Amino acid sequence: MVFTRWDVVEPDLLYVSNVRASELLNEKHALGAELVIEIASPGTRRRDTTIKQQLYERTGVTEYWFVDPDRQQVSVYRRVGEQFTAAHALTSTGNHTLTTELLPGFALLLTRLFRE
């Protein structure tokens, strides 16, 4: 994703709807996204939860999910106005289901996501 000349990131996954594709994509790059997903790793954890999260919030990403396989947790940040809400932590042990208004009908049990 290329936000500015200096703000370039490569999320693990991103989603752009057909409705917003012409606004958020060009021939070579994503200029934004509706949903960004980062998957924790020792080398990227700190950057994903600080610099990248702030950049996604500042540039209008609608939802940001931080997936932590070690904790079997997904932290969900949703945009309200100009900011993300506080993280809503979903866990496999809490028998939570991950859903989003961005993908009607999408429902993922975290026990399936994190099964061994």
Phi and psi in degrees as GROMACS dihedral restraints (atoms count N, CA, C in turn):
[ dihedral_restraints ]
;  ai    aj    ak    al  type     phi  dphi    fc
    3     4     5     6     1  -114.6    20    10
    4     5     6     7     1   108.7    20    10
    6     7     8     9     1   -94.0    20    10
    7     8     9    10     1   -45.1    20    10
    9    10    11    12     1  -143.9    20    10
   10    11    12    13     1   179.1    20    10
   12    13    14    15     1   -58.3    20    10
   13    14    15    16     1   -31.3    20    10
   15    16    17    18     1  -103.3    20    10
   16    17    18    19     1   -18.0    20    10
   18    19    20    21     1  -105.4    20    10
   19    20    21    22     1    88.2    20    10
   21    22    23    24     1  -127.3    20    10
   22    23    24    25     1   126.4    20    10
   24    25    26    27     1  -135.4    20    10
   25    26    27    28     1   159.9    20    10
   27    28    29    30     1  -126.5    20    10
   28    29    30    31     1    93.6    20    10
   30    31    32    33     1   -70.1    20    10
   31    32    33    34     1   160.9    20    10
   33    34    35    36     1   -66.6    20    10
   34    35    36    37     1   -41.8    20    10
   36    37    38    39     1  -143.8    20    10
   37    38    39    40     1   149.8    20    10
   39    40    41    42     1  -146.3    20    10
   40    41    42    43     1   156.7    20    10
   42    43    44    45     1  -130.8    20    10
   43    44    45    46     1   132.9    20    10
   45    46    47    48     1  -132.0    20    10
   46    47    48    49     1   125.9    20    10
   48    49    50    51     1   -73.4    20    10
   49    50    51    52     1   159.8    20    10
   51    52    53    54     1   -58.5    20    10
   52    53    54    55     1   -36.0    20    10
   54    55    56    57     1   -62.0    20    10
   55    56    57    58     1   -37.3    20    10
   57    58    59    60     1  -103.9    20    10
   58    59    60    61     1     2.1    20    10
   60    61    62    63     1   -58.0    20    10
   61    62    63    64     1   -43.7    20    10
   63    64    65    66     1   -66.2    20    10
   64    65    66    67     1   -25.1    20    10
   66    67    68    69     1   -83.0    20    10
   67    68    69    70     1   -34.2    20    10
   69    70    71    72     1  -107.0    20    10
   70    71    72    73     1    -7.7    20    10
   72    73    74    75     1  -124.9    20    10
   73    74    75    76     1   144.3    20    10
   75    76    77    78     1  -123.1    20    10
   76    77    78    79     1  -167.6    20    10
   78    79    80    81     1   -62.4    20    10
   79    80    81    82     1   -29.7    20    10
   81    82    83    84     1  -117.2    20    10
   82    83    84    85     1   -25.6    20    10
   84    85    86    87     1  -138.8    20    10
   85    86    87    88     1   158.4    20    10
   87    88    89    90     1   -88.1    20    10
   88    89    90    91     1   131.3    20    10
   90    91    92    93     1   -97.8    20    10
   91    92    93    94     1    -6.0    20    10
   93    94    95    96     1  -178.8    20    10
   94    95    96    97     1  -177.2    20    10
   96    97    98    99     1  -160.1    20    10
   97    98    99   100     1   160.2    20    10
   99   100   101   102     1   -89.0    20    10
  100   101   102   103     1   -37.0    20    10
  102   103   104   105     1  -133.0    20    10
  103   104   105   106     1   130.2    20    10
  105   106   107   108     1  -123.1    20    10
  106   107   108   109     1   135.3    20    10
  108   109   110   111     1  -124.1    20    10
  109   110   111   112     1   125.9    20    10
  111   112   113   114     1  -114.8    20    10
  112   113   114   115     1   138.0    20    10
  114   115   116   117     1  -109.7    20    10
  115   116   117   118     1   124.0    20    10
  117   118   119   120     1   -60.9    20    10
  118   119   120   121     1   139.4    20    10
  120   121   122   123     1  -146.0    20    10
  121   122   123   124     1   155.5    20    10
  123   124   125   126     1   -54.6    20    10
  124   125   126   127     1   -35.6    20    10
  126   127   128   129     1   -79.9    20    10
  127   128   129   130     1   -17.3    20    10
  129   130   131   132     1  -120.0    20    10
  130   131   132   133     1    -9.7    20    10
  132   133   134   135     1   -50.8    20    10
  133   134   135   136     1   -51.7    20    10
  135   136   137   138     1   -64.2    20    10
  136   137   138   139     1   -43.9    20    10
  138   139   140   141     1   -66.4    20    10
  139   140   141   142     1   -39.0    20    10
  141   142   143   144     1   -63.8    20    10
  142   143   144   145     1   -36.0    20    10
  144   145   146   147     1   -95.5    20    10
  145   146   147   148     1     2.1    20    10
  147   148   149   150     1  -126.0    20    10
  148   149   150   151     1   -84.8    20    10
  150   151   152   153     1   -57.7    20    10
  151   152   153   154     1   -50.7    20    10
  153   154   155   156     1   -67.4    20    10
  154   155   156   157     1   -42.6    20    10
  156   157   158   159     1   -59.8    20    10
  157   158   159   160     1   -44.9    20    10
  159   160   161   162     1   -63.2    20    10
  160   161   162   163     1   -39.4    20    10
  162   163   164   165     1   -65.3    20    10
  163   164   165   166     1   -44.1    20    10
  165   166   167   168     1   -62.0    20    10
  166   167   168   169     1   -41.4    20    10
  168   169   170   171     1   -64.6    20    10
  169   170   171   172     1   -46.5    20    10
  171   172   173   174     1   -65.4    20    10
  172   173   174   175     1   -29.9    20    10
  174   175   176   177     1   -98.3    20    10
  175   176   177   178     1     8.1    20    10
  177   178   179   180     1    91.6    20    10
  178   179   180   181     1    13.3    20    10
  180   181   182   183     1   -59.2    20    10
  181   182   183   184     1   134.7    20    10
  183   184   185   186     1   -75.3    20    10
  184   185   186   187     1   -43.7    20    10
  186   187   188   189     1  -138.1    20    10
  187   188   189   190     1   144.9    20    10
  189   190   191   192     1  -129.8    20    10
  190   191   192   193     1   125.0    20    10
  192   193   194   195     1  -113.5    20    10
  193   194   195   196     1   130.4    20    10
  195   196   197   198     1  -112.1    20    10
  196   197   198   199     1   111.5    20    10
  198   199   200   201     1   -96.2    20    10
  199   200   201   202     1   123.1    20    10
  201   202   203   204     1  -117.1    20    10
  202   203   204   205     1    94.8    20    10
  204   205   206   207     1   -61.0    20    10
  205   206   207   208     1   -34.4    20    10
  207   208   209   210     1   -63.0    20    10
  208   209   210   211     1   -39.4    20    10
  210   211   212   213     1   -93.1    20    10
  211   212   213   214     1    -4.3    20    10
  213   214   215   216     1    49.9    20    10
  214   215   216   217     1    54.5    20    10
  216   217   218   219     1  -139.4    20    10
  217   218   219   220     1   145.0    20    10
  219   220   221   222     1  -121.1    20    10
  220   221   222   223     1   121.9    20    10
  222   223   224   225     1   -95.1    20    10
  223   224   225   226     1   121.4    20    10
  225   226   227   228     1  -108.9    20    10
  226   227   228   229     1   124.4    20    10
  228   229   230   231     1  -114.1    20    10
  229   230   231   232     1   124.6    20    10
  231   232   233   234     1  -118.8    20    10
  232   233   234   235     1   141.0    20    10
  234   235   236   237     1   -72.8    20    10
  235   236   237   238     1   131.8    20    10
  237   238   239   240     1  -130.4    20    10
  238   239   240   241     1   109.3    20    10
  240   241   242   243     1    68.1    20    10
  241   242   243   244     1  -123.4    20    10
  243   244   245   246     1   -94.4    20    10
  244   245   246   247     1    -2.1    20    10
  246   247   248   249     1  -131.8    20    10
  247   248   249   250     1   161.8    20    10
  249   250   251   252     1   -79.4    20    10
  250   251   252   253     1   149.0    20    10
  252   253   254   255     1   -72.1    20    10
  253   254   255   256     1   165.8    20    10
  255   256   257   258     1   -60.0    20    10
  256   257   258   259     1   150.5    20    10
  258   259   260   261     1   -58.5    20    10
  259   260   261   262     1   135.6    20    10
  261   262   263   264     1  -104.0    20    10
  262   263   264   265     1   108.3    20    10
  264   265   266   267     1   -88.1    20    10
  265   266   267   268     1   122.5    20    10
  267   268   269   270     1  -111.6    20    10
  268   269   270   271     1   137.5    20    10
  270   271   272   273     1  -129.3    20    10
  271   272   273   274     1   157.9    20    10
  273   274   275   276     1   -72.2    20    10
  274   275   276   277     1   -32.7    20    10
  276   277   278   279     1   -71.4    20    10
  277   278   279   280     1   -23.7    20    10
  279   280   281   282     1   -85.5    20    10
  280   281   282   283     1     4.8    20    10
  282   283   284   285     1    55.6    20    10
  283   284   285   286     1    38.1    20    10
  285   286   287   288     1   -81.3    20    10
  286   287   288   289     1   155.2    20    10
  288   289   290   291     1  -118.6    20    10
  289   290   291   292     1   130.2    20    10
  291   292   293   294     1   -87.7    20    10
  292   293   294   295     1   124.5    20    10
  294   295   296   297     1  -136.3    20    10
  295   296   297   298     1   164.2    20    10
  297   298   299   300     1  -154.3    20    10
  298   299   300   301     1   142.6    20    10
  300   301   302   303     1   -66.8    20    10
  301   302   303   304     1   -19.9    20    10
  303   304   305   306     1   -68.3    20    10
  304   305   306   307     1   -26.2    20    10
  306   307   308   309     1  -127.2    20    10
  307   308   309   310     1    80.4    20    10
  309   310   311   312     1   -54.6    20    10
  310   311   312   313     1   132.9    20    10
  312   313   314   315     1    89.7    20    10
  313   314   315   316     1   -11.6    20    10
  315   316   317   318     1   -76.4    20    10
  316   317   318   319     1   128.8    20    10
  318   319   320   321     1  -150.5    20    10
  319   320   321   322     1   122.8    20    10
  321   322   323   324     1  -127.2    20    10
  322   323   324   325     1   115.3    20    10
  324   325   326   327     1   -67.8    20    10
  325   326   327   328     1   129.0    20    10
  327   328   329   330     1   -67.6    20    10
  328   329   330   331     1   -22.8    20    10
  330   331   332   333     1   -64.6    20    10
  331   332   333   334     1   -30.4    20    10
  333   334   335   336     1   -75.3    20    10
  334   335   336   337     1   -40.0    20    10
  336   337   338   339     1   -63.1    20    10
  337   338   339   340     1   -41.4    20    10
  339   340   341   342     1  -103.6    20    10
  340   341   342   343     1    13.4    20    10
  342   343   344   345     1   -66.6    20    10
  343   344   345   346     1   147.8    20    10
